[in-house]
Amino acid sequence: MSETRSSLYENPETGTRQSVYDLAIGARHAPLDKNPETGPDDAIRFNGDLYVPVVES
């Protein structure tokens, strides 16, 4: 069975949620780091803010 990735990311500090689509569009205008040095696995840093995948259960 293949592992699915979340299509929704959340900023743990502010609770702001962004879809993968919104992050991709925003990356055309602001920095997107897919492998930030800090944060949990699968986290990304967008425009300086850390976002982590939302676990959908």
MODELLER restraints for C-alpha pairs under 7 A, 6 or more apart:
rsr = mdl.restraints
at = mdl.atoms
rsr.add(forms.Gaussian(group=physical.xy_distance, feature=features.Distance(at['CA:6:A'], at['CA:53:A']), mean=5.69, stdev=0.5))
rsr.add(forms.Gaussian(group=physical.xy_distance, feature=features.Distance(at['CA:6:A'], at['CA:54:A']), mean=6.18, stdev=0.5))
rsr.add(forms.Gaussian(group=physical.xy_distance, feature=features.Distance(at['CA:6:A'], at['CA:55:A']), mean=6.71, stdev=0.5))
rsr.add(forms.Gaussian(group=physical.xy_distance, feature=features.Distance(at['CA:7:A'], at['CA:19:A']), mean=5.80, stdev=0.5))
rsr.add(forms.Gaussian(group=physical.xy_distance, feature=features.Distance(at['CA:7:A'], at['CA:20:A']), mean=5.33, stdev=0.5))
rsr.add(forms.Gaussian(group=physical.xy_distance, feature=features.Distance(at['CA:8:A'], at['CA:17:A']), mean=6.80, stdev=0.5))
rsr.add(forms.Gaussian(group=physical.xy_distance, feature=features.Distance(at['CA:8:A'], at['CA:18:A']), mean=5.90, stdev=0.5))
rsr.add(forms.Gaussian(group=physical.xy_distance, feature=features.Distance(at['CA:8:A'], at['CA:19:A']), mean=4.48, stdev=0.5))
rsr.add(forms.Gaussian(group=physical.xy_distance, feature=features.Distance(at['CA:8:A'], at['CA:20:A']), mean=6.01, stdev=0.5))
rsr.add(forms.Gaussian(group=physical.xy_distance, feature=features.Distance(at['CA:8:A'], at['CA:53:A']), mean=5.99, stdev=0.5))
rsr.add(forms.Gaussian(group=physical.xy_distance, feature=features.Distance(at['CA:8:A'], at['CA:54:A']), mean=5.60, stdev=0.5))
rsr.add(forms.Gaussian(group=physical.xy_distance, feature=features.Distance(at['CA:9:A'], at['CA:17:A']), mean=5.57, stdev=0.5))
rsr.add(forms.Gaussian(group=physical.xy_distance, feature=features.Distance(at['CA:9:A'], at['CA:18:A']), mean=5.31, stdev=0.5))
rsr.add(forms.Gaussian(group=physical.xy_distance, feature=features.Distance(at['CA:9:A'], at['CA:19:A']), mean=6.09, stdev=0.5))
rsr.add(forms.Gaussian(group=physical.xy_distance, feature=features.Distance(at['CA:9:A'], at['CA:51:A']), mean=5.59, stdev=0.5))
rsr.add(forms.Gaussian(group=physical.xy_distance, feature=features.Distance(at['CA:9:A'], at['CA:52:A']), mean=5.21, stdev=0.5))
rsr.add(forms.Gaussian(group=physical.xy_distance, feature=features.Distance(at['CA:9:A'], at['CA:53:A']), mean=4.36, stdev=0.5))
rsr.add(forms.Gaussian(group=physical.xy_distance, feature=features.Distance(at['CA:9:A'], at['CA:54:A']), mean=5.34, stdev=0.5))
rsr.add(forms.Gaussian(group=physical.xy_distance, feature=features.Distance(at['CA:10:A'], at['CA:16:A']), mean=5.59, stdev=0.5))
rsr.add(forms.Gaussian(group=physical.xy_distance, feature=features.Distance(at['CA:10:A'], at['CA:17:A']), mean=4.29, stdev=0.5))
rsr.add(forms.Gaussian(group=physical.xy_distance, feature=features.Distance(at['CA:10:A'], at['CA:18:A']), mean=6.32, stdev=0.5))
rsr.add(forms.Gaussian(group=physical.xy_distance, feature=features.Distance(at['CA:10:A'], at['CA:51:A']), mean=5.01, stdev=0.5))
rsr.add(forms.Gaussian(group=physical.xy_distance, feature=features.Distance(at['CA:10:A'], at['CA:52:A']), mean=5.36, stdev=0.5))
rsr.add(forms.Gaussian(group=physical.xy_distance, feature=features.Distance(at['CA:10:A'], at['CA:53:A']), mean=6.31, stdev=0.5))
rsr.add(forms.Gaussian(group=physical.xy_distance, feature=features.Distance(at['CA:10:A'], at['CA:54:A']), mean=6.19, stdev=0.5))
rsr.add(forms.Gaussian(group=physical.xy_distance, feature=features.Distance(at['CA:11:A'], at['CA:17:A']), mean=6.40, stdev=0.5))
rsr.add(forms.Gaussian(group=physical.xy_distance, feature=features.Distance(at['CA:11:A'], at['CA:50:A']), mean=5.85, stdev=0.5))
rsr.add(forms.Gaussian(group=physical.xy_distance, feature=features.Distance(at['CA:11:A'], at['CA:51:A']), mean=4.40, stdev=0.5))
rsr.add(forms.Gaussian(group=physical.xy_distance, feature=features.Distance(at['CA:11:A'], at['CA:52:A']), mean=6.41, stdev=0.5))
rsr.add(forms.Gaussian(group=physical.xy_distance, feature=features.Distance(at['CA:12:A'], at['CA:51:A']), mean=6.83, stdev=0.5))
rsr.add(forms.Gaussian(group=physical.xy_distance, feature=features.Distance(at['CA:30:A'], at['CA:47:A']), mean=5.39, stdev=0.5))
rsr.add(forms.Gaussian(group=physical.xy_distance, feature=features.Distance(at['CA:31:A'], at['CA:46:A']), mean=5.91, stdev=0.5))
rsr.add(forms.Gaussian(group=physical.xy_distance, feature=features.Distance(at['CA:31:A'], at['CA:47:A']), mean=5.05, stdev=0.5))
rsr.add(forms.Gaussian(group=physical.xy_distance, feature=features.Distance(at['CA:32:A'], at['CA:45:A']), mean=5.82, stdev=0.5))
rsr.add(forms.Gaussian(group=physical.xy_distance, feature=features.Distance(at['CA:32:A'], at['CA:46:A']), mean=4.52, stdev=0.5))
rsr.add(forms.Gaussian(group=physical.xy_distance, feature=features.Distance(at['CA:32:A'], at['CA:47:A']), mean=6.30, stdev=0.5))
rsr.add(forms.Gaussian(group=physical.xy_distance, feature=features.Distance(at['CA:33:A'], at['CA:44:A']), mean=5.70, stdev=0.5))
rsr.add(forms.Gaussian(group=physical.xy_distance, feature=features.Distance(at['CA:33:A'], at['CA:45:A']), mean=4.97, stdev=0.5))
rsr.add(forms.Gaussian(group=physical.xy_distance, feature=features.Distance(at['CA:33:A'], at['CA:46:A']), mean=6.33, stdev=0.5))
rsr.add(forms.Gaussian(group=physical.xy_distance, feature=features.Distance(at['CA:34:A'], at['CA:44:A']), mean=4.72, stdev=0.5))
rsr.add(forms.Gaussian(group=physical.xy_distance, feature=features.Distance(at['CA:34:A'], at['CA:45:A']), mean=6.57, stdev=0.5))
rsr.add(forms.Gaussian(group=physical.xy_distance, feature=features.Distance(at['CA:35:A'], at['CA:44:A']), mean=6.16, stdev=0.5))
rsr.add(forms.Gaussian(group=physical.xy_distance, feature=features.Distance(at['CA:36:A'], at['CA:44:A']), mean=6.09, stdev=0.5))
rsr.add(forms.Gaussian(group=physical.xy_distance, feature=features.Distance(at['CA:36:A'], at['CA:45:A']), mean=6.12, stdev=0.5))
rsr.add(forms.Gaussian(group=physical.xy_distance, feature=features.Distance(at['CA:42:A'], at['CA:52:A']), mean=6.76, stdev=0.5))
rsr.add(forms.Gaussian(group=physical.xy_distance, feature=features.Distance(at['CA:42:A'], at['CA:53:A']), mean=6.82, stdev=0.5))
rsr.add(forms.Gaussian(group=physical.xy_distance, feature=features.Distance(at['CA:43:A'], at['CA:50:A']), mean=6.90, stdev=0.5))
rsr.add(forms.Gaussian(group=physical.xy_distance, feature=features.Distance(at['CA:43:A'], at['CA:51:A']), mean=5.69, stdev=0.5))
rsr.add(forms.Gaussian(group=physical.xy_distance, feature=features.Distance(at['CA:43:A'], at['CA:52:A']), mean=4.49, stdev=0.5))
rsr.add(forms.Gaussian(group=physical.xy_distance, feature=features.Distance(at['CA:43:A'], at['CA:53:A']), mean=6.55, stdev=0.5))
rsr.add(forms.Gaussian(group=physical.xy_distance, feature=features.Distance(at['CA:44:A'], at['CA:50:A']), mean=5.90, stdev=0.5))
rsr.add(forms.Gaussian(group=physical.xy_distance, feature=features.Distance(at['CA:44:A'], at['CA:51:A']), mean=5.37, stdev=0.5))
rsr.add(forms.Gaussian(group=physical.xy_distance, feature=features.Distance(at['CA:44:A'], at['CA:52:A']), mean=6.52, stdev=0.5))
rsr.add(forms.Gaussian(group=physical.xy_distance, feature=features.Distance(at['CA:45:A'], at['CA:51:A']), mean=5.97, stdev=0.5))
